[in-house]
């Protein structure tokens, strides 16, 4: 039986947002996106990429999938995390339907 493991990004002061781009989610005037970029470390990418290299699938919402595609396939240089995210089987859930791109 498959397991679903959720990975969430939550700061200690309650910001519930992915740590990527400053313009990722500016709803309600939020201006502090990209909070994780300052701590980005190539070694961290190696460790996380290695952990993600095994047999797994990505289950994402439509907006998250579109952000991942734009960020990891189009703009990111080659790295262990890029390879893991690009090569994984993806399942996308939307309000209308579920599909596998």
Buried (B, 14 or more C-beta within 10 A) or exposed (E): EEEEEEEEEEEEEEEEBBBBBEEBBEEEEEEEBBBBEEEEEEEEBEEBBEEBBEEBEBBBEBEBBEBBBEBBEEEBEEBBBBBBBBEBEBBBBEEEEEEEE
